[in-house]
């Protein structure tokens, strides 16, 4: 349980850092039990009450992803 909390915290920190610096990220997440990968996505905003991140790519809002469903996210520099 402790490691799960750490992983969610780490992902949130990566998302927040990328959002503040307007850096692109690559994100891997689960959707309907399938792995989905988006490259060069800029996080738009994090809703802490709903525990959701809203993502955009190419100036279009893609979708809301539950932070719990994020498997990994990495800053693309």
FENGICOR-V800411 format. One record per residue. RES is the residue in one small letter. OMEGA is omega in whole degrees, 0 to 359 (999 if undefined). D_FIRST is the distance of its C-alpha to the first C-alpha in Angstrom with 2 decimals. Layout:
# FENGICOR-V800411
<<RES;OMEGA;D_FIRST> <RES;OMEGA;D_FIRST>>
This chain:
# FENGICOR-V800411
<<x;181;0.00> <x;179;3.80> <x;178;5.48> <x;178;5.16> <x;179;6.47> <x;180;8.79> <x;179;10.00> <x;178;10.91> <x;179;12.51> <x;179;14.34> <x;180;15.66> <x;179;16.80> <x;178;18.57> <x;180;20.28> <x;181;21.41> <x;181;22.71> <x;179;24.52> <x;181;26.11> <x;181;27.13> <x;184;28.77> <x;182;30.65> <x;177;31.40> <x;175;30.20> <x;177;29.53> <x;168;26.25> <x;184;25.39> <x;177;22.52> <x;183;21.06> <x;179;19.44> <x;174;19.33> <x;183;22.16> <x;178;23.12> <x;177;21.10> <x;177;23.10> <x;177;22.36> <x;180;24.38> <x;174;25.33> <x;178;27.25> <x;176;28.95> <x;179;30.40> <x;177;28.81> <x;176;29.01> <x;182;26.45> <x;184;28.56> <x;180;26.34> <x;177;22.87> <x;185;22.68> <x;180;19.92> <x;180;20.74> <x;182;20.32> <x;185;17.57> <x;172;20.08> <x;176;21.99> <x;184;25.64> <x;174;27.03> <x;176;30.63> <x;180;32.59> <x;177;36.32> <x;175;36.77> <x;175;35.47> <x;181;32.36> <x;188;30.38> <x;173;27.61> <x;180;24.65> <x;174;21.27> <x;180;17.99> <x;179;15.78> <x;181;12.94> <x;180;15.52> <x;179;16.23> <x;178;15.61> <x;172;17.43> <x;186;20.02> <x;178;22.59> <x;178;25.48> <x;182;28.84> <x;999;31.38>>
